Amino acid sequence: EGTIRKHYSKSCEVFLLSFGLEDLRRTADRSPVTSLADFEINLTQALDLIKADGVTVFWASPPPIPRGVSSYCSELYDDYYAAALEIMRSYDVYVINMREFFEQRFSAYVEGSEMELTEEMNEAAAEQLVSAVIFFGAQAF
């Protein structure tokens, strides 16, 4: 909670949250750096802090972990994604499904072995995020 509190400003009306991918980075013992239980606690604490101010929150789900990347626990992605999605729904957070976006638009990335996004992928992802915030935002305000 301390890191989130340090970076969070109560002056915003909209907060775009991207949460989860780095929690799945693999440690030396092959486990994720953040357990699923701690991930859920951290996410809940972040949302408690942000939503307490009446801020409209959007969650950009993390892109899928490419199948050939071994430095992340890709086998746990679905579990963390499902937990985050359930929490987001319980907090009435708008979900921008970047997982599905990457699977449909950049299937070679999903099948690849590199985590780094190309300039084309970054631009397309930014466009997707802005479009979703505008679309959902028009409904929220």
Secondary structure, 3 states (H helix, E strand, C coil): CHHHHHHCCCCCCEEEECCCCHHHEECCCCCECCCHHHHHHHHHHHHHHHHCCCCEEEEECCCCCCCCCCCECHHHHHHHHHHHHHHHHHCCCEEECHHHHHHHHCHHHHHCCCCCCCHHHHHHHHHHHHHHHHHHHHHHC
